[in-house]
Amino acid sequence: MVEAFEIDSDAKMTETDPSASIIASSKVLVFIDHNEKIIYLWRGAKAQLFKKLMGTRVAATLSHKYPKYRIRPITEGGEPAAFLDLMGLPRR
């Protein structure tokens, strides 16, 4: 099971559809993969710096809620194979 949230510049989490169609360069997104116990913090290349910092804060807060989960920060263009598979995207 995967939960997805968009992060705004106030560190507010808005639940969103966990599909590849929501990924846009201006966004910061958090994907919680409950099967693998990973919190992915995805930061778009054109996302505002402050929004990226708020994403880091949200991921840290989530790590307290899910202490056995690892946080995996991801920069757009540097997505690991496991993330691409999770999102149903082709590997590069």
N, CA, C and O atoms as a MOPAC input file, in Angstrom:
PM7 MOZYME 1SCF
protein

 N      0.83100 1    -1.17900 1     0.00000 1
 C      0.00000 1     0.00000 1     0.00000 1
 C      0.88200 1     1.25100 1     0.00000 1
 O      1.87000 1     1.32700 1     0.73000 1
 N      0.51000 1     2.22200 1    -0.82500 1
 C      1.26300 1     3.46600 1    -0.94300 1
 C      0.32700 1     4.64100 1    -0.67900 1
 O     -0.76900 1     4.72200 1    -1.23300 1
 N      0.78500 1     5.54600 1     0.17900 1
 C      0.08500 1     6.80100 1     0.40000 1
 C      0.92600 1     7.89400 1    -0.23600 1
 O      2.15500 1     7.82100 1    -0.22500 1
 N      0.26700 1     8.91500 1    -0.79400 1
 C      0.98700 1    10.01200 1    -1.43100 1
 C      0.44000 1    11.34200 1    -0.93100 1
 O     -0.76600 1    11.51200 1    -0.74900 1
 N      1.36600 1    12.28700 1    -0.71400 1
 C      0.99900 1    13.60700 1    -0.23300 1
 C      1.81500 1    14.65600 1    -0.96300 1
 O      3.00900 1    14.47900 1    -1.20200 1
 N      1.15400 1    15.75400 1    -1.31600 1
 C      1.86600 1    16.91200 1    -1.85000 1
 C      2.15300 1    17.83100 1    -0.67100 1
 O      1.30700 1    18.01400 1     0.20400 1
 N      3.34800 1    18.40800 1    -0.65200 1
 C      3.77800 1    19.28500 1     0.42800 1
 C      3.78400 1    20.72300 1    -0.08600 1
 O      4.33600 1    21.01100 1    -1.14700 1
 N      3.15700 1    21.62800 1     0.68800 1
 C      3.19900 1    23.02900 1     0.28500 1
 C      4.22700 1    23.78100 1     1.12300 1
 O      4.89400 1    23.19000 1     1.97200 1
 N      4.35200 1    25.08300 1     0.88500 1
 C      5.38500 1    25.86700 1     1.56500 1
 C      5.09200 1    26.11300 1     3.04000 1
 O      5.93100 1    26.66600 1     3.75100 1
 N      3.90100 1    25.70400 1     3.51400 1
 C      3.57500 1    25.78600 1     4.93700 1
 C      3.73600 1    24.43200 1     5.62500 1
 O      3.31300 1    24.26700 1     6.77000 1
 N      4.33900 1    23.47100 1     4.94300 1
 C      4.52900 1    22.10000 1     5.42500 1
 C      3.19700 1    21.36600 1     5.58000 1
 O      3.10100 1    20.39400 1     6.33000 1
 N      2.18400 1    21.82800 1     4.87700 1
 C      0.87800 1    21.16200 1     4.89200 1
 C      0.91500 1    19.99400 1     3.91100 1
 O      1.39000 1    20.12000 1     2.78300 1
 N      0.40000 1    18.85500 1     4.37100 1
 C      0.33200 1    17.65500 1     3.53200 1
 C     -1.07600 1    17.53300 1     2.95700 1
 O     -2.05700 1    17.51200 1     3.70000 1
 N     -1.17100 1    17.45400 1     1.63900 1
 C     -2.44200 1    17.24900 1     0.97200 1
 C     -2.40300 1    15.87900 1     0.32000 1
 O     -1.57200 1    15.61900 1    -0.54900 1
 N     -3.31100 1    15.00000 1     0.74600 1
 C     -3.32900 1    13.64800 1     0.17600 1
 C     -3.64600 1    13.73200 1    -1.30200 1
 O     -4.48100 1    14.52800 1    -1.73000 1
 N     -2.97000 1    12.90200 1    -2.07400 1
 C     -3.13300 1    12.90600 1    -3.51900 1
 C     -3.07100 1    11.48100 1    -4.04400 1
 O     -2.73700 1    10.55300 1    -3.30600 1
 N     -3.38700 1    11.31200 1    -5.30000 1
 C     -3.36500 1    10.00500 1    -5.95600 1
 C     -1.91600 1     9.55100 1    -6.13000 1
 O     -1.12100 1    10.28100 1    -6.72200 1
 N     -1.55000 1     8.36600 1    -5.63200 1
 C     -0.15400 1     7.91100 1    -5.75300 1
 C      0.17600 1     7.34600 1    -7.12700 1
 O      0.63600 1     6.21000 1    -7.23900 1
 N     -0.05800 1     8.13600 1    -8.17400 1
 C      0.27200 1     7.66900 1    -9.52100 1
 C      1.29400 1     8.60800 1   -10.14000 1
 O      1.46900 1     9.73800 1    -9.68400 1
 N      1.95100 1     8.14300 1   -11.15800 1
 C      3.00200 1     8.92000 1   -11.80400 1
 C      2.46500 1    10.21500 1   -12.40200 1
 O      3.23600 1    11.14700 1   -12.62900 1
 N      1.16200 1    10.29600 1   -12.66300 1
 C      0.59500 1    11.47800 1   -13.29800 1
 C      0.65900 1    12.71700 1   -12.41300 1
 O      0.52200 1    13.83200 1   -12.91500 1
 N      0.86600 1    12.54600 1   -11.09300 1
 C      0.90300 1    13.70600 1   -10.20500 1
 C      2.28900 1    14.33100 1   -10.12800 1
 O      2.44000 1    15.43100 1    -9.59600 1
 N      3.29600 1    13.65000 1   -10.64900 1
 C      4.66700 1    14.14500 1   -10.53400 1
 C      4.87000 1    15.30500 1   -11.50900 1
 O      4.72800 1    15.15100 1   -12.72200 1
 N      5.20400 1    16.46600 1   -10.94700 1
 C      5.50000 1    17.65800 1   -11.74600 1
 C      6.72600 1    18.32900 1   -11.13900 1
 O      6.92400 1    18.28500 1    -9.92500 1
 N      7.53900 1    18.94100 1   -11.97100 1
 C      8.81200 1    19.51400 1   -11.54500 1
 C      8.68600 1    20.57300 1   -10.45600 1
 O      9.64700 1    20.81300 1    -9.72500 1
 N      7.53800 1    21.20300 1   -10.33100 1
 C      7.36800 1    22.26400 1    -9.34000 1
 C      6.90900 1    21.73700 1    -7.98400 1
 O      6.73900 1    22.52000 1    -7.04900 1
 N      6.70600 1    20.43200 1    -7.85900 1
 C      6.13600 1    19.85400 1    -6.64300 1
 C      7.18100 1    19.19300 1    -5.74500 1
 O      8.26500 1    18.80400 1    -6.17800 1
 N      6.79900 1    19.08600 1    -4.47600 1
 C      7.51000 1    18.26000 1    -3.51200 1
 C      6.48000 1    17.25800 1    -3.01500 1
 O      5.41100 1    17.64300 1    -2.54100 1
 N      6.80000 1    15.97800 1    -3.12200 1
 C      5.85600 1    14.91300 1    -2.79900 1
 C      6.46100 1    13.93200 1    -1.80800 1
 O      7.67200 1    13.71000 1    -1.79000 1
 N      5.61000 1    13.35700 1    -0.99600 1
 C      6.01300 1    12.30000 1    -0.07300 1
 C      5.18700 1    11.06600 1    -0.41300 1
 O      3.96000 1    11.12500 1    -0.49800 1
 N      5.87600 1     9.96000 1    -0.60200 1
 C      5.22700 1     8.67400 1    -0.85100 1
 C      5.59400 1     7.74800 1     0.30000 1
 O      6.77400 1     7.54700 1     0.58800 1
 N      4.60000 1     7.19200 1     0.94900 1
 C      4.85000 1     6.25400 1     2.04400 1
 C      4.54900 1     4.86100 1     1.52700 1
 O      3.39200 1     4.51500 1     1.28400 1
 N      5.58900 1     4.06700 1     1.36100 1
 C      5.46100 1     2.68400 1     0.89600 1
 C      5.41700 1     1.78800 1     2.13900 1
 O      6.44400 1     1.48000 1     2.74300 1
 N      4.20800 1     1.38600 1     2.49600 1
 C      4.03300 1     0.60000 1     3.72000 1
 C      4.54500 1    -0.83700 1     3.56300 1
 O      4.91400 1    -1.46800 1     4.55300 1
 N      4.57200 1    -1.35200 1     2.35100 1
 C      5.07600 1    -2.71300 1     2.13200 1
 C      6.57800 1    -2.79900 1     2.38100 1
 O      7.05700 1    -3.74400 1     3.00800 1
 N      7.31600 1    -1.81400 1     1.88800 1
 C      8.77600 1    -1.82200 1     2.01300 1
 C      9.27300 1    -0.98600 1     3.19400 1
 O     10.46900 1    -0.95900 1     3.48600 1
 N      8.34600 1    -0.30500 1     3.86600 1
 C      8.68600 1     0.55500 1     5.01100 1
 C      9.68600 1     1.65600 1     4.61800 1
 O     10.74400 1     1.82200 1     5.22500 1
 N      9.29200 1     2.40100 1     3.56600 1
 C     10.12100 1     3.48500 1     3.06000 1
 C      9.26500 1     4.73800 1     2.91000 1
 O      8.13000 1     4.68100 1     2.43600 1
 N      9.82800 1     5.86200 1     3.32300 1
 C      9.21600 1     7.16600 1     3.07700 1
 C     10.06600 1     7.83700 1     1.99700 1
 O     11.21100 1     8.21600 1     2.24500 1
 N      9.50100 1     7.97900 1     0.80500 1
 C     10.20000 1     8.64200 1    -0.28900 1
 C      9.86700 1    10.12900 1    -0.25200 1
 O      8.69300 1    10.50000 1    -0.25500 1
 N     10.87100 1    10.96900 1    -0.21800 1
 C     10.71400 1    12.41800 1    -0.31200 1
 C     11.19400 1    12.82400 1    -1.69500 1
 O     12.39700 1    12.89800 1    -1.94500 1
 N     10.25300 1    13.08600 1    -2.59000 1
 C     10.57200 1    13.40900 1    -3.98600 1
 C     10.53200 1    14.92400 1    -4.15400 1
 O      9.53600 1    15.57000 1    -3.82900 1
 N     11.64100 1    15.48800 1    -4.67200 1
 C     11.73400 1    16.93200 1    -4.85200 1
 C     11.94100 1    17.25100 1    -6.32200 1
 O     12.94300 1    16.87200 1    -6.92900 1
 N     10.96100 1    17.96300 1    -6.88100 1
 C     11.03000 1    18.35400 1    -8.27900 1
 C     12.13900 1    19.36000 1    -8.53000 1
 O     12.49900 1    20.14000 1    -7.64800 1
 N     12.67300 1    19.33400 1    -9.73300 1
 C     13.79900 1    20.19500 1   -10.09000 1
 C     13.44200 1    21.68000 1   -10.01700 1
 O     14.31000 1    22.51200 1    -9.75100 1
 N     12.17900 1    22.01700 1   -10.25100 1
 C     11.76300 1    23.42400 1   -10.25200 1
 C     10.99700 1    23.81000 1    -8.98800 1
 O     10.41500 1    24.89300 1    -8.92300 1
 N     10.99300 1    22.94100 1    -7.99500 1
 C     10.30700 1    23.25400 1    -6.73000 1
 C     11.07600 1    24.34300 1    -5.99100 1
 O     12.30600 1    24.39500 1    -6.03300 1
 N     10.33000 1    25.21100 1    -5.31400 1
 C     10.95200 1    26.28000 1    -4.53900 1
 C     11.78100 1    25.67900 1    -3.40700 1
 O     11.41600 1    24.65700 1    -2.82600 1
 N     12.90000 1    26.33100 1    -3.10700 1
 C     13.79400 1    25.85500 1    -2.06300 1
 C     13.06000 1    25.72100 1    -0.72200 1
 O     13.24500 1    24.73600 1    -0.00700 1
 N     12.24100 1    26.69900 1    -0.38900 1
 C     11.52600 1    26.64900 1     0.88100 1
 C     10.58700 1    25.44400 1     0.94000 1
 O     10.44000 1    24.81100 1     1.98600 1
 N      9.95400 1    25.13500 1    -0.19500 1
 C      9.06600 1    23.97300 1    -0.25100 1
 C      9.86200 1    22.68100 1    -0.06300 1
 O      9.38200 1    21.74100 1     0.56900 1
 N     11.06700 1    22.63600 1    -0.60600 1
 C     11.93200 1    21.46500 1    -0.42000 1
 C     12.30600 1    21.30900 1     1.05000 1
 O     12.33100 1    20.19500 1     1.57200 1
 N     12.59500 1    22.41700 1     1.71300 1
 C     12.91300 1    22.36700 1     3.14300 1
 C     11.70700 1    21.88900 1     3.95600 1
 O     11.86300 1    21.12000 1     4.90500 1
 N     10.52600 1    22.33600 1     3.59300 1
 C      9.31500 1    21.90000 1     4.29000 1
 C      9.07800 1    20.39900 1     4.06800 1
 O      8.59400 1    19.70300 1     4.96000 1
 N      9.41900 1    19.91900 1     2.88900 1
 C      9.31800 1    18.48900 1     2.61800 1
 C     10.22700 1    17.68100 1     3.53000 1
 O      9.85000 1    16.61000 1     4.00400 1
 N     11.41600 1    18.19500 1     3.77200 1
 C     12.34600 1    17.54000 1     4.68700 1
 C     11.76500 1    17.50400 1     6.09800 1
 O     11.87500 1    16.49900 1     6.79900 1
 N     11.15500 1    18.59300 1     6.49900 1
 C     10.53400 1    18.66900 1     7.82700 1
 C      9.38200 1    17.65300 1     7.94700 1
 O      9.25600 1    16.96600 1     8.96100 1
 N      8.56000 1    17.57100 1     6.91800 1
 C      7.43900 1    16.62000 1     6.93000 1
 C      7.95400 1    15.18300 1     6.99900 1
 O      7.42900 1    14.37400 1     7.76400 1
 N      8.97600 1    14.86200 1     6.20700 1
 C      9.53700 1    13.50300 1     6.21900 1
 C     10.07400 1    13.16300 1     7.60000 1
 O      9.89700 1    12.04100 1     8.07400 1
 N     10.72500 1    14.11400 1     8.24500 1
 C     11.24700 1    13.87400 1     9.59200 1
 C     10.10900 1    13.62300 1    10.57700 1
 O     10.20900 1    12.74500 1    11.43400 1
 N      9.03500 1    14.38700 1    10.45600 1
 C      7.86900 1    14.19100 1    11.32200 1
 C      7.25700 1    12.81900 1    11.09300 1
 O      6.88000 1    12.13700 1    12.04500 1
 N      7.15600 1    12.41000 1     9.82500 1
 C      6.60300 1    11.09100 1     9.51200 1
 C      7.48500 1     9.96800 1    10.06400 1
 O      6.98200 1     8.90500 1    10.42800 1
 N      8.78600 1    10.20200 1    10.12500 1
 C      9.67700 1     9.17000 1    10.64700 1
 C      9.42600 1     8.91100 1    12.13400 1
 O      9.73700 1     7.83100 1    12.63500 1
 N      8.86900 1     9.88700 1    12.83300 1
 C      8.48900 1     9.67700 1    14.23800 1
 C      7.21700 1     8.84300 1    14.32900 1
 O      7.05200 1     8.02900 1    15.23700 1
 N      6.32200 1     9.06200 1    13.36800 1
 C      5.07300 1     8.28500 1    13.32300 1
 C      5.35000 1     6.84400 1    12.89800 1
 O      4.70500 1     5.90800 1    13.37100 1
 N      6.31900 1     6.68400 1    12.00000 1
 C      6.69400 1     5.37000 1    11.47900 1
 C      8.18000 1     5.13300 1    11.77800 1
 O      9.00100 1     5.24100 1    10.86700 1
 N      8.54800 1     4.81700 1    13.01200 1
 C      9.97000 1     4.74900 1    13.38600 1
 C     10.77200 1     3.65300 1    12.68400 1
 O     12.00000 1     3.73200 1    12.63400 1
 N     10.11300 1     2.64900 1    12.15000 1
 C     10.84700 1     1.56900 1    11.46600 1
 C     11.01600 1     1.83100 1     9.97400 1
 O     11.61600 1     1.02000 1     9.26800 1
 N     10.49400 1     2.95400 1     9.48900 1
 C     10.58200 1     3.28900 1     8.07100 1
 C     11.85600 1     4.08500 1     7.80700 1
 O     12.28600 1     4.88000 1     8.64300 1
 N     12.46000 1     3.86300 1     6.63100 1
 C     13.62400 1     4.63500 1     6.18800 1
 C     13.14500 1     5.81900 1     5.34600 1
 O     12.14700 1     5.72000 1     4.63300 1
 N     13.85200 1     6.91600 1     5.43400 1
 C     13.56200 1     8.06600 1     4.56800 1
 C     14.52200 1     8.02800 1     3.39600 1
 O     15.73600 1     7.93300 1     3.57700 1
 N     13.97200 1     8.10100 1     2.18700 1
 C     14.79000 1     8.12100 1     0.96800 1
 C     14.53200 1     9.42700 1     0.22400 1
 O     13.52800 1     9.53800 1    -0.48100 1
 N     15.40400 1    10.40800 1     0.36000 1
 C     15.23700 1    11.63400 1    -0.41700 1
 C     15.57800 1    11.37900 1    -1.88100 1
 O     16.54800 1    10.68800 1    -2.19500 1
 N     14.77000 1    11.94200 1    -2.76700 1
 C     14.96800 1    11.73100 1    -4.20500 1
 C     14.89500 1    13.08900 1    -4.90400 1
 O     13.98500 1    13.88000 1    -4.65300 1
 N     15.85100 1    13.34400 1    -5.77000 1
 C     15.83600 1    14.52800 1    -6.60900 1
 C     15.34000 1    14.11300 1    -7.99100 1
 O     15.71700 1    13.06200 1    -8.51000 1
 N     14.49600 1    14.94700 1    -8.57300 1
 C     13.97500 1    14.64000 1    -9.90900 1
 C     15.11800 1    14.34200 1   -10.87200 1
 O     16.07800 1    15.10600 1   -10.97400 1
 N     14.99900 1    13.23500 1   -11.56600 1
 C     16.03100 1    12.80200 1   -12.50200 1
 C     16.97000 1    11.77000 1   -11.90500 1
 O     17.69700 1    11.09800 1   -12.63600 1
 N     16.96300 1    11.63700 1   -10.58200 1
 C     17.82900 1    10.68200 1    -9.90300 1
 C     17.04600 1     9.61500 1    -9.16900 1
 O     17.49300 1     9.09900 1    -8.14400 1
 N     15.87000 1     9.28300 1    -9.69700 1
 C     15.00100 1     8.31000 1    -9.05000 1
 C     15.60400 1     6.90800 1    -9.09100 1
 O     16.03000 1     6.45200 1   -10.15200 1
 N     15.64400 1     6.21200 1    -7.93800 1
 C     16.16400 1     4.84200 1    -7.92100 1
 C     15.17300 1     3.88400 1    -8.59000 1
 O     13.98500 1     4.18400 1    -8.71500 1
 N     15.68200 1     2.74100 1    -9.01200 1
 C     14.86000 1     1.74900 1    -9.70500 1
 C     13.64000 1     1.33000 1    -8.87400 1
 O     12.55500 1     1.14600 1    -9.42500 1
 N     13.80800 1     1.17900 1    -7.56600 1
 C     12.69500 1     0.75900 1    -6.70700 1
 C     11.56500 1     1.78400 1    -6.73600 1
 O     10.39200 1     1.41200 1    -6.71700 1
 N     11.90700 1     3.06200 1    -6.78300 1
 C     10.89400 1     4.11300 1    -6.84800 1
 C     10.19800 1     4.09100 1    -8.20000 1
 O      8.97300 1     4.19000 1    -8.27200 1
 N     10.96800 1     3.96400 1    -9.26300 1
 C     10.38500 1     3.90600 1   -10.60800 1
 C      9.42800 1     2.72400 1   -10.72400 1
 O      8.35200 1     2.85100 1   -11.31000 1
 N      9.81300 1     1.58000 1   -10.17200 1
 C      8.94300 1     0.40400 1   -10.18800 1
 C      7.67000 1     0.66400 1    -9.39600 1
 O      6.57800 1     0.30400 1    -9.83600 1
 N      7.80400 1     1.28500 1    -8.23600 1
 C      6.65100 1     1.58700 1    -7.39100 1
 C      5.65600 1     2.48800 1    -8.12000 1
 O      4.44500 1     2.30400 1    -8.00600 1
 N      6.17200 1     3.45700 1    -8.86400 1
 C      5.33000 1     4.41000 1    -9.57400 1
 C      4.88300 1     3.88700 1   -10.94400 1
 O      4.07000 1     4.52400 1   -11.61500 1
 N      5.40600 1     2.74300 1   -11.35500 1
 C      5.04000 1     2.20600 1   -12.67100 1
 C      5.69000 1     2.96100 1   -13.81700 1
 O      5.16200 1     2.99300 1   -14.92900 1
 N      6.84300 1     3.57000 1   -13.54100 1
 C      7.56500 1     4.31300 1   -14.56500 1
 C      8.66800 1     3.44800 1   -15.16100 1
 O      9.19600 1     2.56400 1   -14.48700 1
 N      9.02200 1     3.69900 1   -16.43300 1
 C     10.11700 1     2.91600 1   -17.03400 1
 C     11.44600 1     3.29200 1   -16.41300 1
 O     11.67500 1     4.44700 1   -16.05300 1
 N     12.31300 1     2.31100 1   -16.29300 1
 C     13.66800 1     2.56500 1   -15.77400 1
 C     14.48300 1     3.29500 1   -16.83300 1
 O     14.30600 1     3.09200 1   -18.03400 1
 N     15.36900 1     4.14300 1   -16.35700 1
 C     16.19400 1     4.94800 1   -17.29100 1
 C     17.47400 1     4.26000 1   -17.60600 1
 O     18.28500 1     4.78500 1   -18.36800 1

